[in-house]
Amino acid sequence: MNYQNLEFESRNGIGVLTLNRPERLNALSLPLVEELGQFFADVKEDRDTRVIIVRGAGRAFCAGADLKEMQGRAQEEDFTRLQARYRVQQMFGNIVVRMRDAPQPLIAAIRGAAVGGGLSICLACDARIAGESARFSAAFIRIGLSAGDMGTSYFLPRLVGLSRAAEILYTGRFIDAATAERIGLVSRVVPDEKVDEEALELAGEMVRNSPFGLRMTKELLNQNVDAPSLATAIHLENRTQTLCVLTEDFMEGVLAFLQKREAQYRDR
């Protein structure tokens, strides 16, 4: 797909996806929403890209929905109909569903504002590295909407706990980078100029592991975060480990460990 609002580059198993509307602080226009949904649908079949870094061009990660564009569309007859509005809402929500569906671990590299839908995209990633300028807000609540949008009411309590999530969602207040690190919203905070470097280093650690094992681990986390019991979680882990043991990469991993060398995995 030829993207107008995204840039994607993949090298040595690591993909870098850039939201590329810096003049609008990478705000989510409908064309960008459509492209993001399509990207994460397509990347499921990309076996060469094993980890994806998600970042924003310019001085912000993503400023949320492009309200200026939405206001311009508000007078269009098709856009005002309930069915049309619901389809648009589904387009926004499907982004994070497809992000979690993608087999690749996702790393958010965050500088500047990550608000509204931008916060949601960060939350749907597997790991978050923030620059010192990063700021987070569930801004939906401040424009007459529910703060629960694009998965915020699902992801946020699982990251920071229900009480902290309630404060963030009910108030729409901004959370700075230091606070985000303290409450577990991001993994670490680094100087802005080091964000991409840190994300690449983390991605590099991930791609040194077996491709199949990496995909299965993300699948396990997706399923077991809501497992109804320990027994259910163990059952899925047992199935996954049995599958992994039967791969050539398991034998290569064991041999490389015993020989004290880097494993050369082949599975994609």
Residue pairs with C-beta under 8 A, 6 or more apart in sequence:
1 35
1 38
1 39
1 42
3 20
3 35
3 39
4 31
4 35
5 19
5 20
5 21
5 29
5 31
5 32
5 35
6 17
6 18
6 19
6 20
6 32
6 35
6 36
6 39
7 16
7 17
7 18
7 20
7 57
8 15
8 16
8 17
8 18
8 39
9 15
9 16
10 16
10 46
10 48
10 49
12 207
13 48
13 49
13 50
13 51
13 207
13 211
14 49
14 50
14 51
14 52
14 53
14 200
14 203
14 204
14 207
15 43
15 46
15 49
15 51
15 52
15 53
15 104
16 52
16 53
16 55
17 39
17 52
17 53
17 54
17 55
18 55
18 56
18 57
19 26
19 32
19 36
19 54
19 55
19 56
19 57
19 61
19 62
20 26
20 57
21 27
21 29
21 32
21 57
22 56
22 57
22 58
22 59
22 60
23 58
24 63
24 66
24 68
25 56
25 58
25 59
25 60
25 62
25 63
25 112
25 113
26 32
26 56
26 57
26 58
26 60
26 61
26 62
26 63
26 118
27 62
27 63
27 64
27 65
27 66
27 67
27 68
27 69
28 36
28 62
28 64
28 65
28 66
28 92
28 116
28 117
28 118
29 66
29 69
30 69
30 73
30 88
30 91
32 66
33 91
33 92
33 95
34 91
36 95
36 121
37 91
37 94
37 95
37 98
40 95
40 98
40 99
40 101
40 102
41 98
43 49
43 52
43 102
43 104
44 101
44 102
44 103
46 104
47 211
47 268
48 268
49 104
50 104
50 206
50 207
50 211
50 214
51 104
51 105
51 106
51 107
51 203
51 206
51 207
51 214
52 102
52 104
52 105
52 106
52 107
53 106
53 107
53 108
53 109
53 196
53 199
53 200
53 203
54 106
54 107
54 108
54 109
54 121
54 125
55 61
55 108
55 109
55 110
55 111
55 195
55 196
55 199
56 62
56 110
56 111
56 112
56 118
58 112
59 111
59 112
59 133
60 111
60 112
60 113
60 114
60 118
61 108
61 110
61 111
61 112
61 113
61 114
61 118
61 121
61 122
61 134
62 113
62 114
62 115
62 116
62 117
62 118
62 121
63 113
63 115
63 116
63 118
64 115
64 116
64 117
64 118
64 119
64 139
64 140
65 92
65 116
65 117
67 143
73 79
74 80
78 84
79 85
79 88
92 117
92 149
92 150
93 149
93 150
93 151
95 117
95 120
95 121
95 124
95 150
96 120
96 121
96 123
96 124
96 150
96 151
96 155
97 151
99 106
99 121
99 124
99 125
100 124
100 222
103 215
103 218
103 219
104 215
104 218
105 126
105 127
105 206
105 214
105 218
106 124
106 125
106 126
106 127
107 125
107 126
107 127
107 128
107 129
107 199
107 202
107 203
108 114
108 121
108 122
108 125
108 127
108 128
108 129
109 129
109 195
109 196
109 198
109 199
110 122
110 128
110 129
110 130
110 131
110 134
110 186
110 195
111 130
111 131
111 133
111 134
111 192
111 195
112 131
112 133
112 134
112 135
113 135
113 137
114 121
114 122
114 134
114 135
114 136
115 135
115 136
115 137
115 138
115 139
115 174
116 137
116 138
116 139
116 140
116 149
117 149
117 150
119 136
119 137
119 138
119 139
119 152
120 149
120 150
120 151
120 152
120 155
121 150
122 128
122 136
123 151
123 152
123 155
123 156
123 159
124 150
124 151
124 155
126 218
126 221
127 187
127 202
128 185
128 186
128 187
129 186
129 187
129 188
129 190
129 195
129 198
129 199
129 202
130 177
130 180
130 181
130 186
130 188
130 189
130 190
130 195
131 177
131 189
131 190
131 191
131 192
131 193
131 194
131 195
132 177
132 189
132 190
132 191
132 192
133 177
133 192
134 176
134 177
134 180
134 186
134 189
135 174
135 175
135 176
135 177
136 168
136 174
136 175
136 180
136 185
137 168
137 172
137 173
137 174
137 175
138 147
138 149
138 152
138 156
138 168
138 169
138 172
139 172
140 146
140 147
140 148
140 149
140 152
140 172
141 147
141 169
141 170
141 171
141 172
142 172
147 153
147 168
147 169
147 170
147 172
148 169
152 169
153 165
153 169
156 165
156 168
156 169
157 165
158 225
159 165
159 184
159 185
160 168
160 183
160 184
160 185
164 183
167 173
168 175
175 183
175 185
177 186
177 189
178 189
179 185
180 186
180 189
181 187
181 188
181 189
188 198
190 198
206 214
207 214
208 262
208 263
209 265
210 244
210 247
210 249
210 250
210 252
210 253
210 263
210 265
210 267
211 249
211 265
211 267
211 268
212 243
212 244
212 247
212 249
212 267
213 244
213 249
216 240
216 243
216 244
219 240
220 236
220 237
220 240
223 236
224 232
224 233
224 236
224 237
227 233
227 236
244 250
247 267
248 266
248 267
249 263
249 265
249 266
249 267
252 263
252 264
252 265
252 266
253 263
253 265
255 263
256 262
256 263
256 264
257 263
